[in-house]
Amino acid sequence: LIQSLKLLLTYPGKIIYPGHGPVIMDAKLKINEYITHRQQREEQIIQAMRTLDGKLATSKELTKIVYKDIPELYLLAAENNLVLTLKKLLVEMRVVKIGNDELGEVKWGLPQI
């Protein structure tokens, strides 16, 4: 997502006409806001993992830490977003995907240095 947003910054367009919501008059400003938000979310996930002191966590457990202030109704959507971010971080080798627990859920952790 971040790479795609950075690519959009290279286009000359100044206005964004989203599928929903108001027209965005300053495309570059809004795209930079999106990039900053994604980077902050990635860092928030990494920080949440650091609080686990080397323990592994499922995406559900991480979601409850990272999205602690959102209503229960939105946790599944939040978890889906979190998993997508974890997969990106996995490709970048910033997190590791380790084993399965008894329910077959993947656990995530930070790489051992």
C-alpha positions, -999 to 999 in steps of 0.1 A, spaced: 0 0 0 27 25 9 46 18 -23 14 24 -43 8 56 -25 43 68 -32 38 60 -68 6 81 -68 27 110 -56 46 110 -89 14 116 -109 5 152 -118 -31 151 -106 -41 176 -79 -76 165 -71 -89 132 -59 -125 121 -65 -130 92 -41 -157 65 -44 -172 79 -12 -167 111 8 -159 146 -2 -137 156 -31 -100 160 -20 -86 192 -34 -50 187 -24 -41 152 -36 -4 152 -25 -13 164 10 -39 137 14 -16 109 0 11 120 23 -14 118 52 -22 83 42 15 73 40 21 88 74 -9 70 89 2 36 74 38 41 88 24 50 122 2 19 122 32 -3 113 52 13 142 22 8 165 21 -29 157 59 -33 163 56 -14 196 27 -37 206 49 -67 199 77 -53 220 54 -51 250 51 -89 248 87 -93 259 96 -119 232 64 -138 235 44 -147 204 9 -135 198 -20 -143 174 -34 -116 152 -65 -115 175 -43 -108 205 -24 -81 187 -56 -65 175 -68 -62 210 -36 -43 219 -33 -21 189 -70 -13 185 -78 -13 222 -101 17 219 -125 6 192 -159 -10 197 -160 -48 196 -181 -46 165 -151 -34 145 -125 -57 158 -128 -83 129 -122 -56 103 -94 -42 124 -78 -77 126 -80 -81 88 -62 -48 84 -36 -58 110 -30 -92 93 -23 -74 60 1 -51 77 18 -81 94 22 -98 60 39 -66 47 62 -65 77 70 -102 72 81 -96 37 103 -68 50 116 -92 77 105 -69 105 83 -96 120 83 -134 120 55 -158 115 60 -188 138 42 -221 143 5 -227 151 -13 -229 184 -38 -256 192 -65 -238 172 -43 -236 141 -38 -199 143 -5 -184 132 15 -166 159 36 -136 152 67 -123 168 97 -100 164 129 -114 148 155 -125 173 186 -103 169 
